[in-house]
Structure formats: C-alpha cells, structure tokens
Amino acid sequence: MNKKGQLIVVSGPSGVGKGTVLKEYLASRDQIAYSVSATTRSPRPGEEHGVHYFFLSREEFEQTVQSGGMLEYASYNNNYYGTPKKPVEEQRAKGNDVVLEIEVQGALQVKKACPDALLIFIAPPSFEELASRLTGRQTEDSKTVENRLNIARKELLCAKEYDYIIVNDTVELAVQRLAQVISANRYSIKNMKEFLDEVNKHA
C-alpha cells in the first residue's frame, strides 16, 4: 500500500462555497491536514494570520518565491497567493493527506509539478446562483463583485483540466461527493503503483 499521503487540490470560483464544504469535510476526519496559503491581500474581518492565511507583504512573498519556498503561486485579483512547500511535504511523508484550497492558476502548476495530485473543482449549480451568492454576502463593492464574476467565467473554462467536478448545490451533498472522490482516489492506479510494484517483485 502507498503510505504517502494524498495531495488534494480544491479550486472553484470566489463565492462558490468551497471553504464551507472543506470545513465540514475536515471536521470529522483524522490524518488529513489543511494547508494554510500565503497571500498579499489584506485580511477580511475575523481572519487571523497563520490560521486563515499567512498575510505577507509583496516583498516577503517575492523573496519566498525566489528562495524556492512555494509549491505554487499565482496572481489573482491583483494579489499574490501561494502554498508554502515545506509543511505540505512534511505532512505527506507522515502519511497524512494534505488539502490545498487554491486558485486555478496555482492548481495547474501543482498538476505539472506533482502528477499524483488529485484536482477537484467546486462548481456552482448555475452562474446566476454564483452571482447571487457573491452579491448576497455584502463584503465587497459592486465593482469588486463584477471583477470576481469576470474571473469566475475564465475559471469555469479551466474546470475540464481537473480530475473531478463537484457541484455545490447544498453543502451536505457536496461534502458527501467530496468524501467519495477522495476515498476512491486512494485506490486509483497512480496511488497503488507502489503496492503493485511490491507484489510484482515477488510474483
């Protein structure tokens, strides 16, 4: 059996509810770690440094990239986002799954760098519903919301590059679908290669 933890990449448009789905999924499971991303954007109300994100200056972020300390990084809505490499590698080596909640640009970087990564795209039931959710949370002005919707249109076109698409019509159903996909992927050929090699060695 492959003892190395899975690398699970989850993306989706802003406002689709991917954070809520992941929170519910992670709440009842052991041996899975949530990778805290780094960003240059300002904290939103209630967000804490080191818990929701590592909030870095542009200079700090760029220095980390130059030193090879990011697994992936991307520019989104005029800010940098990235995944610190070391914590991810340490958790996987312990046999723990690691979940990355990252933007599409970063996810496609991970796909190239880590062929064994599982890419999951969280989609809204419709584009109209996504627009309603973004407007309804009332945390940003109309110009920012429209910018996020323009980005979402481009992101949805990239969904075909992922391994699975999960529609978040209700959180409960989306969590169930996410659990099924992650469980099945553990026994995929790419994750059972080590086991097969060991069996064939003694055949």
Biotite code that builds the C-alpha atoms (Angstrom):
import biotite.structure as struc

atoms = struc.array([
    struc.Atom([0.000, 0.000, 0.000], chain_id="A", res_id=1, res_name="MET", atom_name="CA", element="C"),
    struc.Atom([1.134, 3.540, -0.694], chain_id="A", res_id=2, res_name="ASN", atom_name="CA", element="C"),
    struc.Atom([1.923, 5.078, 2.696], chain_id="A", res_id=3, res_name="LYS", atom_name="CA", element="C"),
    struc.Atom([2.447, 8.569, 1.330], chain_id="A", res_id=4, res_name="LYS", atom_name="CA", element="C"),
    struc.Atom([-0.451, 10.946, 1.933], chain_id="A", res_id=5, res_name="GLY", atom_name="CA", element="C"),
    struc.Atom([-2.566, 12.236, -0.942], chain_id="A", res_id=6, res_name="GLN", atom_name="CA", element="C"),
    struc.Atom([-2.151, 15.769, -2.253], chain_id="A", res_id=7, res_name="LEU", atom_name="CA", element="C"),
    struc.Atom([-5.691, 17.073, -2.792], chain_id="A", res_id=8, res_name="ILE", atom_name="CA", element="C"),
    struc.Atom([-6.147, 20.332, -4.687], chain_id="A", res_id=9, res_name="VAL", atom_name="CA", element="C"),
    struc.Atom([-9.530, 22.069, -4.421], chain_id="A", res_id=10, res_name="VAL", atom_name="CA", element="C"),
    struc.Atom([-10.450, 25.104, -6.517], chain_id="A", res_id=11, res_name="SER", atom_name="CA", element="C"),
    struc.Atom([-13.556, 26.965, -7.547], chain_id="A", res_id=12, res_name="GLY", atom_name="CA", element="C"),
    struc.Atom([-14.831, 30.479, -8.218], chain_id="A", res_id=13, res_name="PRO", atom_name="CA", element="C"),
    struc.Atom([-14.978, 33.025, -5.435], chain_id="A", res_id=14, res_name="SER", atom_name="CA", element="C"),
    struc.Atom([-18.334, 32.685, -3.670], chain_id="A", res_id=15, res_name="GLY", atom_name="CA", element="C"),
    struc.Atom([-18.952, 29.056, -4.659], chain_id="A", res_id=16, res_name="VAL", atom_name="CA", element="C"),
    struc.Atom([-18.669, 27.915, -1.029], chain_id="A", res_id=17, res_name="GLY", atom_name="CA", element="C"),
    struc.Atom([-15.555, 25.762, -1.301], chain_id="A", res_id=18, res_name="LYS", atom_name="CA", element="C"),
    struc.Atom([-14.306, 26.922, 2.102], chain_id="A", res_id=19, res_name="GLY", atom_name="CA", element="C"),
    struc.Atom([-17.543, 25.889, 3.792], chain_id="A", res_id=20, res_name="THR", atom_name="CA", element="C"),
    struc.Atom([-17.537, 22.487, 2.083], chain_id="A", res_id=21, res_name="VAL", atom_name="CA", element="C"),
    struc.Atom([-13.942, 21.830, 3.106], chain_id="A", res_id=22, res_name="LEU", atom_name="CA", element="C"),
    struc.Atom([-14.558, 22.922, 6.693], chain_id="A", res_id=23, res_name="LYS", atom_name="CA", element="C"),
    struc.Atom([-17.410, 20.402, 7.000], chain_id="A", res_id=24, res_name="GLU", atom_name="CA", element="C"),
    struc.Atom([-15.350, 17.664, 5.378], chain_id="A", res_id=25, res_name="TYR", atom_name="CA", element="C"),
    struc.Atom([-12.284, 18.216, 7.561], chain_id="A", res_id=26, res_name="LEU", atom_name="CA", element="C"),
    struc.Atom([-14.263, 18.478, 10.818], chain_id="A", res_id=27, res_name="ALA", atom_name="CA", element="C"),
    struc.Atom([-14.936, 14.739, 11.107], chain_id="A", res_id=28, res_name="SER", atom_name="CA", element="C"),
    struc.Atom([-11.725, 13.275, 9.681], chain_id="A", res_id=29, res_name="ARG", atom_name="CA", element="C"),
    struc.Atom([-8.266, 12.451, 11.005], chain_id="A", res_id=30, res_name="ASP", atom_name="CA", element="C"),
    struc.Atom([-4.975, 12.076, 9.136], chain_id="A", res_id=31, res_name="GLN", atom_name="CA", element="C"),
    struc.Atom([-5.729, 14.992, 6.870], chain_id="A", res_id=32, res_name="ILE", atom_name="CA", element="C"),
    struc.Atom([-4.130, 18.430, 7.029], chain_id="A", res_id=33, res_name="ALA", atom_name="CA", element="C"),
    struc.Atom([-5.350, 21.731, 5.631], chain_id="A", res_id=34, res_name="TYR", atom_name="CA", element="C"),
    struc.Atom([-2.550, 23.687, 4.005], chain_id="A", res_id=35, res_name="SER", atom_name="CA", element="C"),
    struc.Atom([-2.607, 27.343, 5.020], chain_id="A", res_id=36, res_name="VAL", atom_name="CA", element="C"),
    struc.Atom([-1.873, 29.514, 1.991], chain_id="A", res_id=37, res_name="SER", atom_name="CA", element="C"),
    struc.Atom([0.136, 32.726, 1.915], chain_id="A", res_id=38, res_name="ALA", atom_name="CA", element="C"),
    struc.Atom([-1.284, 35.896, 0.357], chain_id="A", res_id=39, res_name="THR", atom_name="CA", element="C"),
    struc.Atom([-0.540, 39.577, -0.096], chain_id="A", res_id=40, res_name="THR", atom_name="CA", element="C"),
    struc.Atom([-4.193, 40.635, 0.183], chain_id="A", res_id=41, res_name="ARG", atom_name="CA", element="C"),
    struc.Atom([-5.465, 42.369, 3.315], chain_id="A", res_id=42, res_name="SER", atom_name="CA", element="C"),
    struc.Atom([-7.232, 40.293, 5.990], chain_id="A", res_id=43, res_name="PRO", atom_name="CA", element="C"),
    struc.Atom([-11.026, 40.290, 5.957], chain_id="A", res_id=44, res_name="ARG", atom_name="CA", element="C"),
    struc.Atom([-12.943, 40.801, 9.211], chain_id="A", res_id=45, res_name="PRO", atom_name="CA", element="C"),
    struc.Atom([-12.344, 37.840, 11.525], chain_id="A", res_id=46, res_name="GLY", atom_name="CA", element="C"),
    struc.Atom([-9.384, 36.398, 9.584], chain_id="A", res_id=47, res_name="GLU", atom_name="CA", element="C"),
    struc.Atom([-6.225, 35.596, 11.546], chain_id="A", res_id=48, res_name="GLU", atom_name="CA", element="C"),
    struc.Atom([-2.616, 35.388, 10.410], chain_id="A", res_id=49, res_name="HIS", atom_name="CA", element="C"),
    struc.Atom([-1.415, 31.779, 10.360], chain_id="A", res_id=50, res_name="GLY", atom_name="CA", element="C"),
    struc.Atom([-4.961, 30.409, 10.678], chain_id="A", res_id=51, res_name="VAL", atom_name="CA", element="C"),
    struc.Atom([-6.825, 31.503, 7.557], chain_id="A", res_id=52, res_name="HIS", atom_name="CA", element="C"),
    struc.Atom([-3.765, 32.735, 5.621], chain_id="A", res_id=53, res_name="TYR", atom_name="CA", element="C"),
    struc.Atom([-0.200, 33.827, 6.144], chain_id="A", res_id=54, res_name="PHE", atom_name="CA", element="C"),
    struc.Atom([-0.567, 37.528, 5.337], chain_id="A", res_id=55, res_name="PHE", atom_name="CA", element="C"),
    struc.Atom([2.678, 38.698, 3.724], chain_id="A", res_id=56, res_name="LEU", atom_name="CA", element="C"),
    struc.Atom([3.889, 41.898, 2.105], chain_id="A", res_id=57, res_name="SER", atom_name="CA", element="C"),
    struc.Atom([4.646, 41.721, -1.625], chain_id="A", res_id=58, res_name="ARG", atom_name="CA", element="C"),
    struc.Atom([8.364, 41.892, -0.817], chain_id="A", res_id=59, res_name="GLU", atom_name="CA", element="C"),
    struc.Atom([8.152, 38.994, 1.676], chain_id="A", res_id=60, res_name="GLU", atom_name="CA", element="C"),
    struc.Atom([6.145, 36.910, -0.779], chain_id="A", res_id=61, res_name="PHE", atom_name="CA", element="C"),
    struc.Atom([8.519, 37.508, -3.684], chain_id="A", res_id=62, res_name="GLU", atom_name="CA", element="C"),
    struc.Atom([11.540, 36.649, -1.509], chain_id="A", res_id=63, res_name="GLN", atom_name="CA", element="C"),
    struc.Atom([9.906, 33.321, -0.550], chain_id="A", res_id=64, res_name="THR", atom_name="CA", element="C"),
    struc.Atom([9.269, 32.522, -4.226], chain_id="A", res_id=65, res_name="VAL", atom_name="CA", element="C"),
    struc.Atom([12.855, 33.327, -5.175], chain_id="A", res_id=66, res_name="GLN", atom_name="CA", element="C"),
    struc.Atom([14.190, 31.021, -2.452], chain_id="A", res_id=67, res_name="SER", atom_name="CA", element="C"),
    struc.Atom([12.078, 28.105, -3.788], chain_id="A", res_id=68, res_name="GLY", atom_name="CA", element="C"),
    struc.Atom([9.827, 28.062, -0.751], chain_id="A", res_id=69, res_name="GLY", atom_name="CA", element="C"),
    struc.Atom([6.486, 27.920, -2.620], chain_id="A", res_id=70, res_name="MET", atom_name="CA", element="C"),
    struc.Atom([4.961, 24.771, -4.082], chain_id="A", res_id=71, res_name="LEU", atom_name="CA", element="C"),
    struc.Atom([2.928, 27.028, -6.355], chain_id="A", res_id=72, res_name="GLU", atom_name="CA", element="C"),
    struc.Atom([1.915, 30.651, -6.563], chain_id="A", res_id=73, res_name="TYR", atom_name="CA", element="C"),
    struc.Atom([-0.305, 32.841, -8.676], chain_id="A", res_id=74, res_name="ALA", atom_name="CA", element="C"),
    struc.Atom([-1.537, 36.384, -9.089], chain_id="A", res_id=75, res_name="SER", atom_name="CA", element="C"),
    struc.Atom([-5.277, 36.722, -8.550], chain_id="A", res_id=76, res_name="TYR", atom_name="CA", element="C"),
    struc.Atom([-7.288, 39.947, -8.433], chain_id="A", res_id=77, res_name="ASN", atom_name="CA", element="C"),
    struc.Atom([-4.064, 41.994, -8.110], chain_id="A", res_id=78, res_name="ASN", atom_name="CA", element="C"),
    struc.Atom([-2.712, 39.952, -5.188], chain_id="A", res_id=79, res_name="ASN", atom_name="CA", element="C"),
    struc.Atom([-0.310, 37.026, -4.826], chain_id="A", res_id=80, res_name="TYR", atom_name="CA", element="C"),
    struc.Atom([-1.450, 33.668, -3.431], chain_id="A", res_id=81, res_name="TYR", atom_name="CA", element="C"),
    struc.Atom([0.826, 30.691, -2.819], chain_id="A", res_id=82, res_name="GLY", atom_name="CA", element="C"),
    struc.Atom([1.394, 27.419, -0.972], chain_id="A", res_id=83, res_name="THR", atom_name="CA", element="C"),
    struc.Atom([4.403, 27.068, 1.352], chain_id="A", res_id=84, res_name="PRO", atom_name="CA", element="C"),
    struc.Atom([6.205, 23.897, 0.224], chain_id="A", res_id=85, res_name="LYS", atom_name="CA", element="C"),
    struc.Atom([7.808, 22.516, 3.389], chain_id="A", res_id=86, res_name="LYS", atom_name="CA", element="C"),
    struc.Atom([4.670, 21.889, 5.530], chain_id="A", res_id=87, res_name="PRO", atom_name="CA", element="C"),
    struc.Atom([2.999, 20.035, 2.631], chain_id="A", res_id=88, res_name="VAL", atom_name="CA", element="C"),
    struc.Atom([5.957, 17.714, 2.084], chain_id="A", res_id=89, res_name="GLU", atom_name="CA", element="C"),
    struc.Atom([6.287, 17.000, 5.822], chain_id="A", res_id=90, res_name="GLU", atom_name="CA", element="C"),
    struc.Atom([2.621, 16.039, 6.224], chain_id="A", res_id=91, res_name="GLN", atom_name="CA", element="C"),
    struc.Atom([2.597, 13.758, 3.170], chain_id="A", res_id=92, res_name="ARG", atom_name="CA", element="C"),
    struc.Atom([5.734, 11.994, 4.372], chain_id="A", res_id=93, res_name="ALA", atom_name="CA", element="C"),
    struc.Atom([3.905, 11.199, 7.633], chain_id="A", res_id=94, res_name="LYS", atom_name="CA", element="C"),
    struc.Atom([1.112, 9.538, 5.633], chain_id="A", res_id=95, res_name="GLY", atom_name="CA", element="C"),
    struc.Atom([-1.355, 12.370, 6.112], chain_id="A", res_id=96, res_name="ASN", atom_name="CA", element="C"),
    struc.Atom([-3.453, 13.685, 3.232], chain_id="A", res_id=97, res_name="ASP", atom_name="CA", element="C"),
    struc.Atom([-2.982, 17.397, 2.537], chain_id="A", res_id=98, res_name="VAL", atom_name="CA", element="C"),
    struc.Atom([-5.712, 19.638, 1.144], chain_id="A", res_id=99, res_name="VAL", atom_name="CA", element="C"),
    struc.Atom([-4.797, 22.751, -0.823], chain_id="A", res_id=100, res_name="LEU", atom_name="CA", element="C"),
    struc.Atom([-7.576, 25.297, -1.387], chain_id="A", res_id=101, res_name="GLU", atom_name="CA", element="C"),
    struc.Atom([-6.035, 27.345, -4.192], chain_id="A", res_id=102, res_name="ILE", atom_name="CA", element="C"),
    struc.Atom([-6.839, 29.288, -7.340], chain_id="A", res_id=103, res_name="GLU", atom_name="CA", element="C"),
    struc.Atom([-6.921, 27.722, -10.809], chain_id="A", res_id=104, res_name="VAL", atom_name="CA", element="C"),
    struc.Atom([-3.568, 29.163, -11.881], chain_id="A", res_id=105, res_name="GLN", atom_name="CA", element="C"),
    struc.Atom([-1.844, 27.593, -8.890], chain_id="A", res_id=106, res_name="GLY", atom_name="CA", element="C"),
    struc.Atom([-3.706, 24.303, -9.238], chain_id="A", res_id=107, res_name="ALA", atom_name="CA", element="C"),
    struc.Atom([-2.454, 23.831, -12.790], chain_id="A", res_id=108, res_name="LEU", atom_name="CA", element="C"),
    struc.Atom([1.096, 24.492, -11.575], chain_id="A", res_id=109, res_name="GLN", atom_name="CA", element="C"),
    struc.Atom([0.681, 21.736, -8.975], chain_id="A", res_id=110, res_name="VAL", atom_name="CA", element="C"),
    struc.Atom([-0.664, 19.384, -11.650], chain_id="A", res_id=111, res_name="LYS", atom_name="CA", element="C"),
    struc.Atom([2.588, 19.790, -13.594], chain_id="A", res_id=112, res_name="LYS", atom_name="CA", element="C"),
    struc.Atom([4.879, 19.612, -10.557], chain_id="A", res_id=113, res_name="ALA", atom_name="CA", element="C"),
    struc.Atom([3.049, 16.754, -8.784], chain_id="A", res_id=114, res_name="CYS", atom_name="CA", element="C"),
    struc.Atom([1.468, 14.322, -11.274], chain_id="A", res_id=115, res_name="PRO", atom_name="CA", element="C"),
    struc.Atom([-0.035, 12.280, -8.414], chain_id="A", res_id=116, res_name="ASP", atom_name="CA", element="C"),
    struc.Atom([-2.090, 15.254, -7.138], chain_id="A", res_id=117, res_name="ALA", atom_name="CA", element="C"),
    struc.Atom([-5.888, 14.920, -7.113], chain_id="A", res_id=118, res_name="LEU", atom_name="CA", element="C"),
    struc.Atom([-7.550, 18.020, -8.622], chain_id="A", res_id=119, res_name="LEU", atom_name="CA", element="C"),
    struc.Atom([-11.163, 18.760, -7.629], chain_id="A", res_id=120, res_name="ILE", atom_name="CA", element="C"),
    struc.Atom([-13.169, 21.714, -8.959], chain_id="A", res_id=121, res_name="PHE", atom_name="CA", element="C"),
    struc.Atom([-16.119, 23.000, -6.899], chain_id="A", res_id=122, res_name="ILE", atom_name="CA", element="C"),
    struc.Atom([-18.753, 24.460, -9.237], chain_id="A", res_id=123, res_name="ALA", atom_name="CA", element="C"),
    struc.Atom([-21.953, 26.424, -8.589], chain_id="A", res_id=124, res_name="PRO", atom_name="CA", element="C"),
    struc.Atom([-25.332, 24.998, -9.699], chain_id="A", res_id=125, res_name="PRO", atom_name="CA", element="C"),
    struc.Atom([-25.506, 27.901, -12.172], chain_id="A", res_id=126, res_name="SER", atom_name="CA", element="C"),
    struc.Atom([-23.691, 31.130, -12.943], chain_id="A", res_id=127, res_name="PHE", atom_name="CA", element="C"),
    struc.Atom([-26.749, 33.084, -11.792], chain_id="A", res_id=128, res_name="GLU", atom_name="CA", element="C"),
    struc.Atom([-26.569, 31.391, -8.392], chain_id="A", res_id=129, res_name="GLU", atom_name="CA", element="C"),
    struc.Atom([-22.872, 32.260, -8.098], chain_id="A", res_id=130, res_name="LEU", atom_name="CA", element="C"),
    struc.Atom([-23.625, 35.940, -8.813], chain_id="A", res_id=131, res_name="ALA", atom_name="CA", element="C"),
    struc.Atom([-26.386, 35.861, -6.192], chain_id="A", res_id=132, res_name="SER", atom_name="CA", element="C"),
    struc.Atom([-24.060, 34.391, -3.554], chain_id="A", res_id=133, res_name="ARG", atom_name="CA", element="C"),
    struc.Atom([-21.329, 36.962, -4.216], chain_id="A", res_id=134, res_name="LEU", atom_name="CA", element="C"),
    struc.Atom([-23.782, 39.856, -4.050], chain_id="A", res_id=135, res_name="THR", atom_name="CA", element="C"),
    struc.Atom([-25.550, 38.446, -1.000], chain_id="A", res_id=136, res_name="GLY", atom_name="CA", element="C"),
    struc.Atom([-22.506, 38.268, 1.259], chain_id="A", res_id=137, res_name="ARG", atom_name="CA", element="C"),
    struc.Atom([-22.175, 42.093, 1.050], chain_id="A", res_id=138, res_name="GLN", atom_name="CA", element="C"),
    struc.Atom([-18.454, 42.175, 1.878], chain_id="A", res_id=139, res_name="THR", atom_name="CA", element="C"),
    struc.Atom([-17.336, 43.981, -1.298], chain_id="A", res_id=140, res_name="GLU", atom_name="CA", element="C"),
    struc.Atom([-18.476, 46.806, -3.575], chain_id="A", res_id=141, res_name="ASP", atom_name="CA", element="C"),
    struc.Atom([-20.212, 46.167, -6.904], chain_id="A", res_id=142, res_name="SER", atom_name="CA", element="C"),
    struc.Atom([-17.053, 46.803, -8.944], chain_id="A", res_id=143, res_name="LYS", atom_name="CA", element="C"),
    struc.Atom([-15.142, 44.131, -6.991], chain_id="A", res_id=144, res_name="THR", atom_name="CA", element="C"),
    struc.Atom([-18.027, 41.669, -7.318], chain_id="A", res_id=145, res_name="VAL", atom_name="CA", element="C"),
    struc.Atom([-18.147, 42.191, -11.084], chain_id="A", res_id=146, res_name="GLU", atom_name="CA", element="C"),
    struc.Atom([-14.398, 41.650, -11.289], chain_id="A", res_id=147, res_name="ASN", atom_name="CA", element="C"),
    struc.Atom([-14.761, 38.383, -9.383], chain_id="A", res_id=148, res_name="ARG", atom_name="CA", element="C"),
    struc.Atom([-17.512, 37.270, -11.774], chain_id="A", res_id=149, res_name="LEU", atom_name="CA", element="C"),
    struc.Atom([-15.295, 38.014, -14.778], chain_id="A", res_id=150, res_name="ASN", atom_name="CA", element="C"),
    struc.Atom([-12.541, 35.906, -13.216], chain_id="A", res_id=151, res_name="ILE", atom_name="CA", element="C"),
    struc.Atom([-15.085, 33.150, -12.457], chain_id="A", res_id=152, res_name="ALA", atom_name="CA", element="C"),
    struc.Atom([-16.047, 32.944, -16.136], chain_id="A", res_id=153, res_name="ARG", atom_name="CA", element="C"),
    struc.Atom([-12.414, 32.198, -17.025], chain_id="A", res_id=154, res_name="LYS", atom_name="CA", element="C"),
    struc.Atom([-12.022, 29.722, -14.150], chain_id="A", res_id=155, res_name="GLU", atom_name="CA", element="C"),
    struc.Atom([-15.067, 27.723, -15.192], chain_id="A", res_id=156, res_name="LEU", atom_name="CA", element="C"),
    struc.Atom([-13.498, 27.238, -18.612], chain_id="A", res_id=157, res_name="LEU", atom_name="CA", element="C"),
    struc.Atom([-10.486, 25.618, -16.891], chain_id="A", res_id=158, res_name="CYS", atom_name="CA", element="C"),
    struc.Atom([-12.595, 23.083, -14.974], chain_id="A", res_id=159, res_name="ALA", atom_name="CA", element="C"),
    struc.Atom([-12.011, 20.485, -17.700], chain_id="A", res_id=160, res_name="LYS", atom_name="CA", element="C"),
    struc.Atom([-8.342, 20.327, -16.616], chain_id="A", res_id=161, res_name="GLU", atom_name="CA", element="C"),
    struc.Atom([-9.369, 18.861, -13.239], chain_id="A", res_id=162, res_name="TYR", atom_name="CA", element="C"),
    struc.Atom([-9.927, 15.206, -12.314], chain_id="A", res_id=163, res_name="ASP", atom_name="CA", element="C"),
    struc.Atom([-13.397, 15.720, -10.801], chain_id="A", res_id=164, res_name="TYR", atom_name="CA", element="C"),
    struc.Atom([-16.101, 18.383, -10.663], chain_id="A", res_id=165, res_name="ILE", atom_name="CA", element="C"),
    struc.Atom([-18.367, 18.641, -7.612], chain_id="A", res_id=166, res_name="ILE", atom_name="CA", element="C"),
    struc.Atom([-21.473, 20.834, -7.809], chain_id="A", res_id=167, res_name="VAL", atom_name="CA", element="C"),
    struc.Atom([-22.193, 22.681, -4.571], chain_id="A", res_id=168, res_name="ASN", atom_name="CA", element="C"),
    struc.Atom([-25.968, 22.835, -4.707], chain_id="A", res_id=169, res_name="ASP", atom_name="CA", element="C"),
    struc.Atom([-26.162, 22.016, -0.985], chain_id="A", res_id=170, res_name="THR", atom_name="CA", element="C"),
    struc.Atom([-23.220, 21.779, 1.410], chain_id="A", res_id=171, res_name="VAL", atom_name="CA", element="C"),
    struc.Atom([-24.303, 18.383, 2.742], chain_id="A", res_id=172, res_name="GLU", atom_name="CA", element="C"),
    struc.Atom([-24.377, 16.767, -0.700], chain_id="A", res_id=173, res_name="LEU", atom_name="CA", element="C"),
    struc.Atom([-21.144, 18.458, -1.778], chain_id="A", res_id=174, res_name="ALA", atom_name="CA", element="C"),
    struc.Atom([-19.355, 17.120, 1.322], chain_id="A", res_id=175, res_name="VAL", atom_name="CA", element="C"),
    struc.Atom([-20.619, 13.595, 0.592], chain_id="A", res_id=176, res_name="GLN", atom_name="CA", element="C"),
    struc.Atom([-19.407, 13.809, -3.011], chain_id="A", res_id=177, res_name="ARG", atom_name="CA", element="C"),
    struc.Atom([-16.035, 15.146, -1.909], chain_id="A", res_id=178, res_name="LEU", atom_name="CA", element="C"),
    struc.Atom([-15.591, 12.272, 0.563], chain_id="A", res_id=179, res_name="ALA", atom_name="CA", element="C"),
    struc.Atom([-16.451, 9.700, -2.106], chain_id="A", res_id=180, res_name="GLN", atom_name="CA", element="C"),
    struc.Atom([-13.970, 11.132, -4.605], chain_id="A", res_id=181, res_name="VAL", atom_name="CA", element="C"),
    struc.Atom([-11.093, 11.326, -2.106], chain_id="A", res_id=182, res_name="ILE", atom_name="CA", element="C"),
    struc.Atom([-11.756, 7.793, -0.834], chain_id="A", res_id=183, res_name="SER", atom_name="CA", element="C"),
    struc.Atom([-11.877, 6.311, -4.339], chain_id="A", res_id=184, res_name="ALA", atom_name="CA", element="C"),
    struc.Atom([-8.733, 8.145, -5.415], chain_id="A", res_id=185, res_name="ASN", atom_name="CA", element="C"),
    struc.Atom([-6.751, 6.447, -2.656], chain_id="A", res_id=186, res_name="ARG", atom_name="CA", element="C"),
    struc.Atom([-7.161, 3.183, -4.577], chain_id="A", res_id=187, res_name="TYR", atom_name="CA", element="C"),
    struc.Atom([-6.508, 4.583, -8.049], chain_id="A", res_id=188, res_name="SER", atom_name="CA", element="C"),
    struc.Atom([-3.736, 3.040, -10.136], chain_id="A", res_id=189, res_name="ILE", atom_name="CA", element="C"),
    struc.Atom([-1.424, 6.013, -9.628], chain_id="A", res_id=190, res_name="LYS", atom_name="CA", element="C"),
    struc.Atom([-1.755, 5.726, -5.843], chain_id="A", res_id=191, res_name="ASN", atom_name="CA", element="C"),
    struc.Atom([-1.444, 1.932, -5.792], chain_id="A", res_id=192, res_name="MET", atom_name="CA", element="C"),
    struc.Atom([1.655, 1.806, -8.001], chain_id="A", res_id=193, res_name="LYS", atom_name="CA", element="C"),
    struc.Atom([3.978, 1.234, -5.039], chain_id="A", res_id=194, res_name="GLU", atom_name="CA", element="C"),
    struc.Atom([1.819, -1.693, -3.897], chain_id="A", res_id=195, res_name="PHE", atom_name="CA", element="C"),
    struc.Atom([1.726, -3.214, -7.389], chain_id="A", res_id=196, res_name="LEU", atom_name="CA", element="C"),
    struc.Atom([5.488, -2.883, -7.767], chain_id="A", res_id=197, res_name="ASP", atom_name="CA", element="C"),
    struc.Atom([5.987, -4.719, -4.475], chain_id="A", res_id=198, res_name="GLU", atom_name="CA", element="C"),
    struc.Atom([3.596, -7.520, -5.438], chain_id="A", res_id=199, res_name="VAL", atom_name="CA", element="C"),
    struc.Atom([5.169, -7.955, -8.881], chain_id="A", res_id=200, res_name="ASN", atom_name="CA", element="C"),
    struc.Atom([8.618, -8.051, -7.344], chain_id="A", res_id=201, res_name="LYS", atom_name="CA", element="C"),
    struc.Atom([7.741, -11.323, -5.612], chain_id="A", res_id=202, res_name="HIS", atom_name="CA", element="C"),
    struc.Atom([5.490, -12.786, -8.304], chain_id="A", res_id=203, res_name="ALA", atom_name="CA", element="C"),
])
